[in-house]
Amino acid sequence: MPIYRLTPTYQTYSWGKKGESSLVAKLLELQNLDQQTPYAELWLGAHPKSPSLIERPLDQTAHLERANHKEPLDEFLAKNSLSLSSLFKILSIAEPLSIQAHPNRERAVELHAADPANYPDTNHKPEIAVALSEVKLLWDFRSQAEIEKLISKMAELQQLLAITSNNSNKDPRKTLFNALLSLNKEAIAKLTRAIYSSLTTQKNTLDSNEELFIEFARRYGEDDLGVLLSLALNIITLQPREAIYTPPGTLHAYLSGDLAECMACSDNVVRGGLTNKKIDLETLKKVVSFEDQGEPKIINGTEKESGIWQYPVPVADFKLFRAEVSQTSYSINIDSTTLFFVIAGGTIIKKKENAQVVLKQGEGAIALPTEKAYELKLASNENSQLFYIK
């Protein structure tokens, strides 16, 4: 039976929730938990930066005991002429991530050739995030009308554009973005101070972007460009099970909450602020898209059958499904490499009555394609929630 247990890996980025407050730590049941360590991300996949470990087929392991032999998933797939185009993550967020965008495939090839240390992949990175708790994020530019209103409200921005803009661009989002990215550290600090002073002394009610600007200015300081960029981005709140798709070129930053994230297999990140990591503004100018995506689209998932939802994305790299499994069993057709990850409860994956594997909360598996497609059944003796990715 071509199903293997996977051991996820994890990352300790500074923005993650610490110790036992982290969903990542809870899911992985980490031993000797350090309450001061930020357990930020869980990874399930074959990216060479942090590949999952694959164990021998579960149905060949007596009494479902863990096998001793483990191997990095990327090496295993390469040896067997297989590939995995997706990467699945769990993020547990205490503090904002950087304001960032991901390159499309063409730009990724160029960046990797020029700077492989900072841009290790030649692949694009479209991604979808599904909220596991309430999640707040910055996502894409506000509408042209909102940006025009923002500029009209702030004399400081009007003065900036009077100096930096030649009025050749009719899109106020692009005009403002390019003006902000043209500033040096001293000019960023001066503009931030001026806007901060204006907002904290005015009597009018502040909108959510202005409130966030004040919070960021106090947290990150006056010379972080991300503080200014936050004024121009949509603030979105996702409730559990809601999702949002982020295409390459879209500025975004997760702010708080727990989420599942599925993406094309890439770790290319171009940052613009709210971080101590490398900021690459020249590349950000080339990567960011100003395509009008309209109002942010919250995705609730399409129920394929009772208990199984698909989160549609406009790319061929992955198909993301969420399943809520109880006493009812569901059939899944396996015709490509498929990942499984259990969020809650326990899940039984069956190929036939005498061949089944059991995954509990925080565990993953991979089903490999064979010459002929085959069916797996998902079942549970309790209420179970899992994601699977084809």
C-alpha positions as a Python dict, from the first residue, in 0.01 Angstrom:
ca = {
    (1, 'M'): (0, 0, 0),
    (2, 'P'): (173, 320, -114),
    (3, 'I'): (95, 532, 193),
    (4, 'Y'): (374, 657, 415),
    (5, 'R'): (373, 839, 746),
    (6, 'L'): (537, 1182, 740),
    (7, 'T'): (704, 1361, 1029),
    (8, 'P'): (656, 1736, 985),
    (9, 'T'): (929, 1987, 1061),
    (10, 'Y'): (893, 2324, 1231),
    (11, 'Q'): (1043, 2674, 1220),
    (12, 'T'): (1112, 2909, 1513),
    (13, 'Y'): (1067, 3250, 1354),
    (14, 'S'): (1049, 3546, 1592),
    (15, 'W'): (685, 3633, 1513),
    (16, 'G'): (551, 3294, 1626),
    (17, 'K'): (355, 3215, 1940),
    (18, 'K'): (577, 3093, 2221),
    (19, 'G'): (583, 2767, 2409),
    (20, 'E'): (256, 2591, 2483),
    (21, 'S'): (54, 2886, 2347),
    (22, 'S'): (162, 2785, 1994),
    (23, 'L'): (-71, 2565, 1791),
    (24, 'V'): (237, 2429, 1613),
    (25, 'A'): (384, 2308, 1944),
    (26, 'K'): (51, 2157, 2047),
    (27, 'L'): (2, 1971, 1721),
    (28, 'L'): (354, 1827, 1722),
    (29, 'E'): (343, 1743, 2095),
    (30, 'L'): (700, 1865, 2121),
    (31, 'Q'): (905, 1730, 2408),
    (32, 'N'): (1108, 1958, 2639),
    (33, 'L'): (904, 2257, 2526),
    (34, 'D'): (1080, 2591, 2576),
    (35, 'Q'): (822, 2849, 2686),
    (36, 'Q'): (1035, 3130, 2540),
    (37, 'T'): (1079, 2974, 2195),
    (38, 'P'): (844, 3094, 1917),
    (39, 'Y'): (711, 2783, 1744),
    (40, 'A'): (597, 2970, 1435),
    (41, 'E'): (549, 2727, 1146),
    (42, 'L'): (491, 2358, 1082),
    (43, 'W'): (597, 2235, 738),
    (44, 'L'): (465, 1928, 556),
    (45, 'G'): (630, 1871, 221),
    (46, 'A'): (953, 1820, 31),
    (47, 'H'): (1107, 2166, 18),
    (48, 'P'): (1485, 2116, 61),
    (49, 'K'): (1505, 2387, 327),
    (50, 'S'): (1310, 2169, 570),
    (51, 'P'): (1175, 1847, 419),
    (52, 'S'): (941, 1622, 615),
    (53, 'L'): (1078, 1283, 710),
    (54, 'I'): (916, 984, 543),
    (55, 'E'): (882, 649, 718),
    (56, 'R'): (824, 305, 569),
    (57, 'P'): (465, 214, 468),
    (58, 'L'): (246, 221, 772),
    (59, 'D'): (64, -102, 692),
    (60, 'Q'): (398, -284, 701),
    (61, 'T'): (464, -167, 1056),
    (62, 'A'): (337, -415, 1312),
    (63, 'H'): (71, -273, 1543),
    (64, 'L'): (122, 69, 1383),
    (65, 'E'): (447, 119, 1574),
    (66, 'R'): (675, 377, 1421),
    (67, 'A'): (944, 254, 1187),
    (68, 'N'): (1305, 327, 1273),
    (69, 'H'): (1408, 417, 920),
    (70, 'K'): (1337, 777, 821),
    (71, 'E'): (1449, 964, 514),
    (72, 'P'): (1409, 1325, 392),
    (73, 'L'): (1104, 1338, 166),
    (74, 'D'): (1279, 1530, -112),
    (75, 'E'): (1548, 1262, -139),
    (76, 'F'): (1292, 980, -134),
    (77, 'L'): (1084, 1138, -411),
    (78, 'A'): (1389, 1206, -627),
    (79, 'K'): (1505, 843, -597),
    (80, 'N'): (1162, 722, -706),
    (81, 'S'): (1123, 974, -994),
    (82, 'L'): (834, 1142, -816),
    (83, 'S'): (767, 1505, -735),
    (84, 'L'): (552, 1717, -504),
    (85, 'S'): (449, 2056, -635),
    (86, 'S'): (290, 2185, -313),
    (87, 'L'): (397, 2276, 40),
    (88, 'F'): (158, 2273, 337),
    (89, 'K'): (211, 2476, 655),
    (90, 'I'): (50, 2562, 986),
    (91, 'L'): (126, 2915, 1110),
    (92, 'S'): (79, 3025, 1472),
    (93, 'I'): (118, 3402, 1475),
    (94, 'A'): (175, 3624, 1778),
    (95, 'E'): (324, 3926, 1599),
    (96, 'P'): (297, 4055, 1241),
    (97, 'L'): (499, 3894, 965),
    (98, 'S'): (686, 4118, 723),
    (99, 'I'): (500, 4306, 452),
    (100, 'Q'): (597, 4093, 156),
    (101, 'A'): (520, 3967, -193),
    (102, 'H'): (622, 3658, -386),
    (103, 'P'): (756, 3657, -744),
    (104, 'N'): (583, 3496, -1038),
    (105, 'R'): (760, 3208, -1213),
    (106, 'E'): (944, 3422, -1469),
    (107, 'R'): (1070, 3666, -1205),
    (108, 'A'): (1163, 3377, -972),
    (109, 'V'): (1395, 3232, -1236),
    (110, 'E'): (1565, 3571, -1275),
    (111, 'L'): (1600, 3627, -899),
    (112, 'H'): (1739, 3281, -838),
    (113, 'A'): (2001, 3323, -1111),
    (114, 'A'): (2110, 3660, -970),
    (115, 'D'): (2085, 3588, -595),
    (116, 'P'): (2031, 3220, -509),
    (117, 'A'): (2118, 3274, -143),
    (118, 'N'): (1817, 3500, -86),
    (119, 'Y'): (1592, 3356, -357),
    (120, 'P'): (1654, 2981, -344),
    (121, 'D'): (1375, 2871, -579),
    (122, 'T'): (1288, 2905, -947),
    (123, 'N'): (920, 2844, -878),
    (124, 'H'): (638, 3091, -826),
    (125, 'K'): (454, 3100, -492),
    (126, 'P'): (77, 3139, -514),
    (127, 'E'): (-76, 3052, -178),
    (128, 'I'): (-404, 3012, 7),
    (129, 'A'): (-456, 3061, 380),
    (130, 'V'): (-740, 2895, 572),
    (131, 'A'): (-814, 3038, 916),
    (132, 'L'): (-807, 2798, 1211),
    (133, 'S'): (-886, 3080, 1454),
    (134, 'E'): (-970, 3443, 1390),
    (135, 'V'): (-691, 3569, 1161),
    (136, 'K'): (-607, 3929, 1080),
    (137, 'L'): (-394, 4029, 784),
    (138, 'L'): (-297, 4306, 546),
    (139, 'W'): (-377, 4209, 190),
    (140, 'D'): (-328, 4395, -139),
    (141, 'F'): (-377, 4764, -205),
    (142, 'R'): (-696, 4938, -107),
    (143, 'S'): (-909, 5052, -399),
    (144, 'Q'): (-807, 5348, -611),
    (145, 'A'): (-1093, 5549, -459),
    (146, 'E'): (-975, 5471, -105),
    (147, 'I'): (-615, 5563, -186),
    (148, 'E'): (-731, 5891, -338),
    (149, 'K'): (-931, 5959, -21),
    (150, 'L'): (-628, 5872, 194),
    (151, 'I'): (-410, 6118, 3),
    (152, 'S'): (-674, 6391, 20),
    (153, 'K'): (-694, 6348, 400),
    (154, 'M'): (-321, 6365, 462),
    (155, 'A'): (-136, 6682, 372),
    (156, 'E'): (191, 6496, 436),
    (157, 'L'): (119, 6254, 151),
    (158, 'Q'): (12, 6538, -78),
    (159, 'Q'): (345, 6709, -15),
    (160, 'L'): (532, 6384, -82),
    (161, 'L'): (357, 6330, -415),
    (162, 'A'): (408, 6693, -517),
    (163, 'I'): (783, 6635, -487),
    (164, 'T'): (817, 6280, -619),
    (165, 'S'): (536, 6231, -872),
    (166, 'N'): (542, 6346, -1234),
    (167, 'N'): (167, 6273, -1269),
    (168, 'S'): (238, 6037, -1559),
    (169, 'N'): (73, 5746, -1378),
    (170, 'K'): (-304, 5757, -1338),
    (171, 'D'): (-317, 5479, -1078),
    (172, 'P'): (-288, 5643, -733),
    (173, 'R'): (-189, 5311, -576),
    (174, 'K'): (118, 5281, -795),
    (175, 'T'): (197, 5651, -760),
    (176, 'L'): (191, 5634, -381),
    (177, 'F'): (381, 5303, -368),
    (178, 'N'): (662, 5430, -592),
    (179, 'A'): (682, 5755, -395),
    (180, 'L'): (718, 5571, -65),
    (181, 'L'): (980, 5334, -204),
    (182, 'S'): (1186, 5630, -330),
    (183, 'L'): (1246, 5754, 25),
    (184, 'N'): (1567, 5698, 219),
    (185, 'K'): (1564, 5608, 590),
    (186, 'E'): (1582, 5970, 702),
    (187, 'A'): (1292, 6071, 477),
    (188, 'I'): (1085, 5769, 590),
    (189, 'A'): (1137, 5870, 953),
    (190, 'K'): (1048, 6234, 885),
    (191, 'L'): (725, 6139, 704),
    (192, 'T'): (630, 5885, 970),
    (193, 'R'): (682, 6140, 1247),
    (194, 'A'): (470, 6398, 1066),
    (195, 'I'): (178, 6159, 1004),
    (196, 'Y'): (202, 6017, 1356),
    (197, 'S'): (190, 6365, 1507),
    (198, 'S'): (-109, 6460, 1294),
    (199, 'L'): (-306, 6144, 1375),
    (200, 'T'): (-236, 6149, 1749),
    (201, 'T'): (-341, 6512, 1790),
    (202, 'Q'): (-650, 6525, 1568),
    (203, 'K'): (-998, 6507, 1719),
    (204, 'N'): (-1155, 6308, 1437),
    (205, 'T'): (-1216, 5936, 1479),
    (206, 'L'): (-937, 5730, 1328),
    (207, 'D'): (-1008, 5456, 1077),
    (208, 'S'): (-863, 5105, 1119),
    (209, 'N'): (-562, 5171, 895),
    (210, 'E'): (-474, 5486, 1089),
    (211, 'E'): (-502, 5301, 1420),
    (212, 'L'): (-278, 5026, 1286),
    (213, 'F'): (-27, 5286, 1161),
    (214, 'I'): (2, 5430, 1514),
    (215, 'E'): (45, 5081, 1662),
    (216, 'F'): (313, 4993, 1406),
    (217, 'A'): (498, 5325, 1451),
    (218, 'R'): (525, 5257, 1823),
    (219, 'R'): (629, 4894, 1771),
    (220, 'Y'): (869, 4915, 1476),
    (221, 'G'): (1000, 5271, 1495),
    (222, 'E'): (978, 5564, 1262),
    (223, 'D'): (1218, 5450, 989),
    (224, 'D'): (1046, 5121, 894),
    (225, 'L'): (885, 5157, 552),
    (226, 'G'): (628, 4892, 641),
    (227, 'V'): (466, 5136, 885),
    (228, 'L'): (386, 5372, 596),
    (229, 'L'): (289, 5093, 355),
    (230, 'S'): (28, 4967, 600),
    (231, 'L'): (-180, 5279, 531),
    (232, 'A'): (-230, 5166, 171),
    (233, 'L'): (-332, 4802, 229),
    (234, 'N'): (-664, 4634, 304),
    (235, 'I'): (-714, 4507, 658),
    (236, 'I'): (-897, 4174, 652),
    (237, 'T'): (-1033, 3950, 927),
    (238, 'L'): (-1091, 3581, 854),
    (239, 'Q'): (-1308, 3363, 1073),
    (240, 'P'): (-1233, 2991, 1120),
    (241, 'R'): (-1272, 2793, 792),
    (242, 'E'): (-1265, 3109, 582),
    (243, 'A'): (-979, 3145, 334),
    (244, 'I'): (-807, 3394, 108),
    (245, 'Y'): (-598, 3329, -201),
    (246, 'T'): (-284, 3539, -257),
    (247, 'P'): (-143, 3537, -611),
    (248, 'P'): (221, 3622, -683),
    (249, 'G'): (290, 3995, -672),
    (250, 'T'): (31, 4072, -402),
    (251, 'L'): (157, 4270, -101),
    (252, 'H'): (41, 4107, 222),
    (253, 'A'): (129, 4046, 586),
    (254, 'Y'): (-36, 3812, 835),
    (255, 'L'): (-88, 3996, 1164),
    (256, 'S'): (-227, 3746, 1416),
    (257, 'G'): (-400, 3411, 1459),
    (258, 'D'): (-358, 3047, 1358),
    (259, 'L'): (-395, 2932, 999),
    (260, 'A'): (-326, 2654, 752),
    (261, 'E'): (-144, 2760, 437),
    (262, 'C'): (-96, 2574, 111),
    (263, 'M'): (130, 2702, -166),
    (264, 'A'): (338, 2607, -464),
    (265, 'C'): (667, 2463, -339),
    (266, 'S'): (881, 2776, -299),
    (267, 'D'): (1041, 2979, -20),
    (268, 'N'): (1101, 3300, -217),
    (269, 'V'): (999, 3605, -13),
    (270, 'V'): (1055, 3969, -114),
    (271, 'R'): (1016, 4190, 194),
    (272, 'G'): (927, 4557, 226),
    (273, 'G'): (911, 4620, 599),
    (274, 'L'): (805, 4518, 952),
    (275, 'T'): (1106, 4288, 980),
    (276, 'N'): (1472, 4263, 1072),
    (277, 'K'): (1531, 4027, 779),
    (278, 'K'): (1661, 4135, 440),
    (279, 'I'): (1451, 4410, 279),
    (280, 'D'): (1486, 4434, -99),
    (281, 'L'): (1298, 4737, -225),
    (282, 'E'): (1442, 4735, -577),
    (283, 'T'): (1317, 4380, -625),
    (284, 'L'): (986, 4462, -458),
    (285, 'K'): (924, 4732, -720),
    (286, 'K'): (963, 4470, -993),
    (287, 'V'): (758, 4203, -818),
    (288, 'V'): (452, 4391, -692),
    (289, 'S'): (144, 4376, -912),
    (290, 'F'): (-107, 4659, -944),
    (291, 'E'): (-367, 4448, -1118),
    (292, 'D'): (-706, 4548, -981),
    (293, 'Q'): (-831, 4240, -792),
    (294, 'G'): (-1146, 4418, -677),
    (295, 'E'): (-1278, 4372, -326),
    (296, 'P'): (-1088, 4108, -127),
    (297, 'K'): (-1260, 3775, -189),
    (298, 'I'): (-1319, 3559, 116),
    (299, 'I'): (-1337, 3191, 16),
    (300, 'N'): (-1568, 2966, 215),
    (301, 'G'): (-1488, 2650, 26),
    (302, 'T'): (-1709, 2449, -206),
    (303, 'E'): (-1873, 2148, -42),
    (304, 'K'): (-1793, 1859, -277),
    (305, 'E'): (-1993, 1619, -64),
    (306, 'S'): (-2119, 1628, 292),
    (307, 'G'): (-1817, 1690, 514),
    (308, 'I'): (-1560, 1767, 242),
    (309, 'W'): (-1485, 2116, 115),
    (310, 'Q'): (-1250, 2225, -162),
    (311, 'Y'): (-1085, 2567, -160),
    (312, 'P'): (-1054, 2652, -531),
    (313, 'V'): (-740, 2824, -661),
    (314, 'P'): (-661, 2938, -1019),
    (315, 'V'): (-334, 2743, -1040),
    (316, 'A'): (-250, 2381, -1119),
    (317, 'D'): (15, 2339, -846),
    (318, 'F'): (-224, 2211, -579),
    (319, 'K'): (-584, 2137, -483),
    (320, 'L'): (-667, 2195, -117),
    (321, 'F'): (-946, 2008, 64),
    (322, 'R'): (-1073, 2021, 421),
    (323, 'A'): (-1255, 1719, 561),
    (324, 'E'): (-1459, 1676, 877),
    (325, 'V'): (-1482, 1303, 936),
    (326, 'S'): (-1704, 1126, 1189),
    (327, 'Q'): (-1878, 792, 1158),
    (328, 'T'): (-1935, 846, 786),
    (329, 'S'): (-1654, 731, 556),
    (330, 'Y'): (-1546, 922, 246),
    (331, 'S'): (-1379, 796, -68),
    (332, 'I'): (-1085, 980, -223),
    (333, 'N'): (-949, 897, -566),
    (334, 'I'): (-567, 891, -566),
    (335, 'D'): (-426, 969, -908),
    (336, 'S'): (-142, 1200, -800),
    (337, 'T'): (82, 1252, -498),
    (338, 'T'): (-146, 1346, -207),
    (339, 'L'): (-64, 1488, 137),
    (340, 'F'): (-274, 1441, 451),
    (341, 'F'): (-254, 1634, 778),
    (342, 'V'): (-481, 1587, 1080),
    (343, 'I'): (-578, 1902, 1270),
    (344, 'A'): (-804, 1746, 1532),
    (345, 'G'): (-912, 1399, 1637),
    (346, 'G'): (-790, 1084, 1468),
    (347, 'T'): (-835, 962, 1113),
    (348, 'I'): (-831, 611, 968),
    (349, 'I'): (-715, 586, 607),
    (350, 'K'): (-819, 259, 444),
    (351, 'K'): (-737, 98, 111),
    (352, 'K'): (-905, -228, 194),
    (353, 'E'): (-1036, -387, 509),
    (354, 'N'): (-706, -550, 604),
    (355, 'A'): (-489, -251, 508),
    (356, 'Q'): (-541, 69, 703),
    (357, 'V'): (-336, 340, 866),
    (358, 'V'): (-420, 561, 1159),
    (359, 'L'): (-316, 923, 1202),
    (360, 'K'): (-379, 1126, 1514),
    (361, 'Q'): (-383, 1502, 1562),
    (362, 'G'): (-63, 1663, 1434),
    (363, 'E'): (40, 1372, 1213),
    (364, 'G'): (78, 1361, 837),
    (365, 'A'): (99, 1108, 558),
    (366, 'I'): (162, 1092, 185),
    (367, 'A'): (-17, 872, -68),
    (368, 'L'): (182, 798, -381),
    (369, 'P'): (34, 738, -726),
    (370, 'T'): (50, 395, -889),
    (371, 'E'): (5, 288, -1251),
    (372, 'K'): (-369, 284, -1192),
    (373, 'A'): (-565, 528, -982),
    (374, 'Y'): (-703, 382, -659),
    (375, 'E'): (-944, 480, -386),
    (376, 'L'): (-878, 552, -21),
    (377, 'K'): (-1148, 580, 242),
    (378, 'L'): (-1135, 828, 529),
    (379, 'A'): (-1308, 730, 850),
    (380, 'S'): (-1295, 814, 1220),
    (381, 'N'): (-1428, 684, 1549),
    (382, 'E'): (-1442, 1043, 1670),
    (383, 'N'): (-1491, 1385, 1518),
    (384, 'S'): (-1180, 1444, 1309),
    (385, 'Q'): (-1064, 1739, 1101),
    (386, 'L'): (-794, 1714, 839),
    (387, 'F'): (-660, 1874, 526),
    (388, 'Y'): (-552, 1688, 219),
    (389, 'I'): (-368, 1829, -79),
    (390, 'K'): (-359, 1679, -429),
}
